[in-house]
Amino acid sequence: MFTLPRPFISVITGSTTGIGRAIAQTLAAAGSDVIINGRSASTRSQIAVAAVEALGVQAHFIAADVADAEGAARLVREAWDWQGRVDLWVNNAGADILSEGRFRLDAEEKLARLIEVDLWGTVRCSRLAGARMQAQGFGQIINIGWDQAEHGGVRSESGQMFSLVKGGIMAYTRSLAKAMAPNVRANCVAPGWIETAWGEEVSRERYERIRQQVPMQRWGTPEDIAGAILWLASPAAAYITGQTIAVNGGEVT
């Protein structure tokens, strides 16, 4: 397992559950102090903080909605106030337009929510955190894309909306990396079929059909995404910037 140099401070937006919480715990296990973020304090945020602290590092929770300009600005401000530096910023927060019946929203509702949270949240936090990283002379930003975004592999209405927004984030990451080089790196991780809340809701037939199309013959886990982010954050990836890493079990997109 990779270890991170100390001190190392990571911020993961949308990290009270799912992939975000897995990222927080994986980075903590590698030695990073971690800022957990969610829209509001809750039992889930308390559990996420406790899980990080159990790994022997410091954890801090900041309630902020990155879909709101002031919320994103306050998150960045309070993140730097905590220990005076941030080494890694992971823009993980994303709108759920699939689980718990949200797939029934119309196209405009889905797109509006994805733009507010995924796109604007990523851009706002990247601009604000990136400026502070450039001022401190070091740092990394990792965004979350989608392995199907640039290939149109999912033709549903939700897939079209995801492709539009996540494809934009992936293109933005490439431009951001060039703008912030050489002292600040920016990369993107593009998950494939990952067992999140939506993955748990699909029919057994669809679940099995998807599993069979993946060369690794399984769905991915949040920990698979977290492992890729840890590698990108580590000194082993010091010469990697402006790239999108697909974590999809080898599926051809």
N, C-alpha and C positions, 0 to 999 in steps of 0.2 A: 504494500500500500504506500502511496505517496505521502510524504509529510510536508508541511508548510513551514517556512521560516517564521520564527517568532521575533517581534510581535506580528500578528497577522489578523486583520479585522475584516470580516465579511458581512455584507448586507444582502439579504435575500427577500425581495418583495413577494408578498403572497405566500408566506412560509409557515402558516399555522397548520396546514394539512397537506396531504398528497405529495406531489413532486417537490414542492418548496420545502416541506418539512424534512424530506429525505436528503435534500441538498444541504440543509442546515446541519443535520446530524452527521453527514459524511464529512463536511468541512470541519466540524467540531472534532470528530475523531482523528482528523489529520493535524489538529493543533490550533485551529482558528477560533478566536473569539467571534461570536455571532450576534448580529442584530436580526431579530425576528420581526416581521411586519405583517399586519393584517388591518382590515378596515376598523376594527374595534376590539377592545379587550374582551376575552371570553374564556371559557373553560379550555377551548382548543389552544388558545395562545399560551395559557398557563402550562398545559401539557407539553407544548413545543419547547418552551423555555426550560422546563424541568428536564426534558430529555437531553438538551444540549448541555446543561450544567452537570448532568450525571456523567458526562464524558470528560470532566475535569477542566473545562474552560469556562469563560465568562459568557453570559447571555443577557441580552437586553431587548425588551419589547417596545416597539414604537407603533402606536395606532395611527394610521394615516391611509387615506384612499388615494392611490396614485392616479385615478381617473379625474381627480380634482387638482387644478393647478396649484392651489395653496397647499393642499395636502402633500403633493409631491415635493414642493419646496420645503415644507416643514420637515418632512422625512429626511431629506438630504441635510438640512441644517442640524437637526437633532442627532443624526448619525455621526457627523463630524464632532459635535459637542461631546459625545460619549467618551471617546478616548483620544480625540484630536487628530485622527487619521482614519482612512478607509483604504484597504488594499484591494478589495474585490467587491464589485457591485453586480448582483445577478438580478436582471429584470425578468422575474418569473411570474409575476401577477398576471392572471388572465381571466377573461370573462368566461363563465360556463354557459354555453348556449345549447347544451345537449342533455345533461342529466336532469332528473326530476321533472321531466316533461317540458323542459325549455326548448326542445327541438320543435315544439309547436309554435313558437314565436314566428312572426312573419319576417321576411328577408330584411326589411328596413330596421326592425327592432334588433335582430341579430347583429347586423352590420354596425349599427349605432353603438351597441354595447362593446363589440370587439374594438372599434375605433377608440372609444373612450378609455378602455382599460388597457388592452394589449398595445395598441399603437401609440396613443398619446402618453400612456403611462411610461412606455419604454423611451420615447423621445424626450419627454420632460426630465425623467430621472437621468438619462444618459447625458443630456446637455448640462444639467446642474452638477451631477456627480463628476462628469468628465472635466468640467472647468476646475473643480477643486483638485482633482487628481493631477491635472497639468500644473496647477500652482504648487502642489506638494512634490512634484517631480516623479511620480510613480503611480501605478494603479492599473486595474483591469476591469473591463465591463464585459459581461457575458449576457447575451440576449437569448430568448427562446423563440425558435421558428417552428417549422413543421416540414417533415420530410416530403410531403406531397405537394407543398405550396407551389413550386415552380414547374410541376409536371401535370397538374390537374388529375391526379390519380383517383380522387373521390369526387364524383360528379353531382352529388346531392346539393341541395340549396345551402346547407350548412358548410359543406365542403367548399363551395364556391366562395362563401364569405371568409372562411379560414384562409383559403388560398390568397385572396386579395390582401388580407391584413398581414398574415405571416410572411407572405412573399415580400411585402413592403418592409417588414422588419429585417429580413435577411439582406435585402438590397441596402437598407439604411446602415446596417452593421458594416458592410464593406466600405461605404463612404466615411463612416465614423472612424474606422480604424486608420484610414489615410489621414484624416484631419488631426487625429490625436497622436500619431507616431512622432518621434520614436519612443517617448517615455511611457506612454499609456497604450495598452493593447485592448482591442475589442474583437470578440468572436461571437459566434452564434452556435447553439446546439439545437438540432432539429429532431425532435422525437418522432418515432413511428407509432405503432400500435402499443400503447402503454396502459397497463391496468390501473386506471384512475377510477373515479366514481362512475363515469360513463361506461367504462369497460366492464364494470361489475353489473351494469343494467342490461347489456345486450343479451339477446337470446342465446341459448347454448348452441344453436345451429350456426348463427353468425359468428359467435366466438370461435367455434371450431374451424369454420371456413377461413377466417382470418389467420388463425394459428397455422393452418396448413400452407398458406401462401407465403409465410415467412421462412426463409431458408434455415434459420436457427430453430424452427419448429416450436416456438413459444412466443407469447406476448412479452413485451418488455415490462420491466418494473420501474418504479420511481428511483430505485437505487442504481439502475443502469444509467439513467440520466445523470444522477448525482456523481457517479464515477467518472463520466466524461467531463463534467464540470471541474471536478477535482484535478484531473489531469491537465486541463487547460489552465487552471489556476496555479499549478505547480511550476517550479523551475524547469522541469522537463519539457515544458511547452514554451519556453522563453522566446523562441523565434517564430511563434505562430501568432499571426494577427490577420484580421479581415477574412477569416475562414468560417464556413458553416460545416459543422460536423454532424452527419446524419447518424442517429443512434436508433437503428431500426431492424436489427437482426439480419442485415444483408439483403433486405427486400429491394429489388430493382424498381426505381421510381421513374 
